[in-house]
Amino acid sequence: MPVVQGALLVTIGIVLISSALVNVLLVKLRRDRGLTFIVVSHDLAVISQMCDTVHVFRDGGIVEAGPTRRVLREPRHPYTIELIENHERFGIDRVREQRSRP
């Protein structure tokens, strides 16, 4: 069992590292070549790092849209507020904490 658990942890680590590298490469491509991406994700940390604009969907419709920093710092729709409050503590918390800074 420990071998399987160790293998699982290594695999998860590789996936996380690979995901982070892909995100860095996409951000670099966007910056260097002026590319546009459509990112569909539940990972608010990725959205906060990669997207200038965000659209929050619920039941197939947009409930809130705007500049990513504004939507994540000052959500206006109850569903957006719920998503942010229920999100695990990742990079999104840094964006929210900046709200309280001058």
C-alpha positions as CSV (number, residue, x, y, z in Angstrom):
1,M,0.0,0.0,0.0
2,P,2.7,2.6,0.8
3,V,4.2,2.1,-2.6
4,V,0.9,2.8,-4.3
5,Q,0.4,5.8,-2.1
6,G,3.9,7.1,-2.9
7,A,3.3,6.5,-6.6
8,L,0.1,8.4,-6.4
9,L,1.7,11.3,-4.7
10,V,4.5,11.4,-7.3
11,T,2.0,11.2,-10.1
12,I,-0.1,14.1,-8.6
13,G,3.1,16.1,-8.2
14,I,4.1,15.5,-11.8
15,V,0.6,16.5,-13.0
16,L,0.7,19.7,-10.9
17,I,4.2,20.6,-12.1
18,S,3.2,19.9,-15.7
19,S,0.0,22.0,-15.3
20,A,2.1,24.9,-13.9
21,L,4.6,24.7,-16.8
22,V,1.8,24.6,-19.4
23,N,0.2,27.7,-17.7
24,V,3.6,29.5,-17.8
25,L,4.1,28.7,-21.4
26,L,0.6,29.8,-22.4
27,V,1.1,33.1,-20.5
28,K,4.4,33.6,-22.3
29,L,2.8,32.8,-25.7
30,R,0.0,35.2,-25.1
31,R,2.4,38.0,-24.1
32,D,5.0,37.4,-26.8
33,R,2.7,36.7,-29.7
34,G,-0.4,38.6,-28.8
35,L,-2.5,35.4,-28.8
36,T,-6.0,35.1,-27.3
37,F,-7.1,32.1,-25.3
38,I,-10.5,30.9,-24.1
39,V,-9.9,29.2,-20.7
40,V,-12.7,27.0,-19.3
41,S,-11.8,26.1,-15.7
42,H,-13.1,25.7,-12.2
43,D,-9.6,26.6,-11.0
44,L,-9.9,30.2,-9.9
45,A,-6.2,30.4,-9.3
46,V,-5.5,29.6,-12.9
47,I,-8.2,32.1,-14.0
48,S,-6.7,34.8,-11.8
49,Q,-3.3,34.3,-13.3
50,M,-4.2,33.8,-17.0
51,C,-7.3,35.8,-17.8
52,D,-7.9,39.5,-18.2
53,T,-11.6,39.0,-18.4
54,V,-13.8,36.4,-16.8
55,H,-17.4,35.2,-17.4
56,V,-19.1,33.2,-14.6
57,F,-21.6,30.7,-15.9
58,R,-24.5,29.1,-14.0
59,D,-27.1,26.8,-15.6
60,G,-25.8,27.6,-19.1
61,G,-26.0,31.4,-18.8
62,I,-23.6,34.1,-17.8
63,V,-24.4,35.5,-14.3
64,E,-21.4,37.9,-14.1
65,A,-18.7,39.1,-16.4
66,G,-16.0,41.7,-16.2
67,P,-12.3,42.3,-15.6
68,T,-10.9,39.3,-13.8
69,R,-9.4,41.3,-10.9
70,R,-12.7,43.2,-10.3
71,V,-14.9,40.1,-10.4
72,L,-12.6,38.1,-8.1
73,R,-12.1,41.0,-5.7
74,E,-15.5,42.5,-5.7
75,P,-18.0,39.9,-6.9
76,R,-21.5,41.2,-7.4
77,H,-23.6,38.1,-8.1
78,P,-24.5,35.7,-5.3
79,Y,-23.3,32.7,-7.3
80,T,-19.9,34.3,-7.9
81,I,-19.6,35.1,-4.2
82,E,-20.5,31.5,-3.4
83,L,-17.9,30.2,-5.9
84,I,-15.1,32.3,-4.4
85,E,-16.1,31.6,-0.8
86,N,-16.2,27.8,-1.4
87,H,-13.0,27.7,-3.4
88,E,-10.1,25.9,-1.7
89,R,-7.3,28.2,-0.6
90,F,-5.1,28.6,-3.7
91,G,-3.8,31.6,-5.5
92,I,-7.3,33.2,-5.5
93,D,-6.7,34.1,-1.8
94,R,-3.8,36.4,-2.8
95,V,-6.1,38.3,-5.2
96,R,-8.9,38.6,-2.6
97,E,-6.4,39.8,0.1
98,Q,-5.2,42.6,-2.2
99,R,-8.7,44.0,-2.0
100,S,-7.9,45.1,1.6
101,R,-4.7,46.8,0.7
102,P,-4.6,50.5,-0.3
